[in-house]
Amino acid sequence: MEVIEINNVKYEIVKNYKEALNKEELTEKLTDYFDDFDYIVGDIAYNKLRLKGFNDQDNKNFKPLNDVAKVEEYITNSCAYGCKWFMLKKIKD
């Protein structure tokens, strides 16, 4: 299990397709908006990083739109074809 720490929060790297994860760029983009999400997915298209939060169904902030089970569907339908992407899971204390 590979772990990174950003803004005093630890994340497990679940997926790093095509070596998409750039810690410095992620640190710049990651705001407190993402604090309530269990997972963060980042995709890169046209040299721009986009972030989206996802949750497990047991998260009090769960909404079907952000169901972690739909990550593959999100990558397929909402991201550039064949783009680099990564998925991080927040490690809870």
C-alpha positions, 0 to 999 in steps of 0.5 A: 500500500502506497501512502501520501500525505497532503495537508495533514491528511493521509491517502492510500493510492488506489490507482495511478493510471499512466503515472497521473499523480503529481503531488505538487499539482494535487496539493495546489488544487486540493481544497477543504471542499474535498474534506468530506469525501472518502475518495478523490479522483483526478484526471488529466486532459489537455495538461489540466488536472480535474478533481472529483470526490466520491464516497462510500455508501455509509458516508453521511454525505453520500449521494448517488452522484458521488457513489464510489462504485461509479468511478469507472463509469465517470472515467469512461463517460466524463473524462477524455478517452485514455486520459491519465487518472488517479484515485486516492482513498482517505485513510481514517484514523 
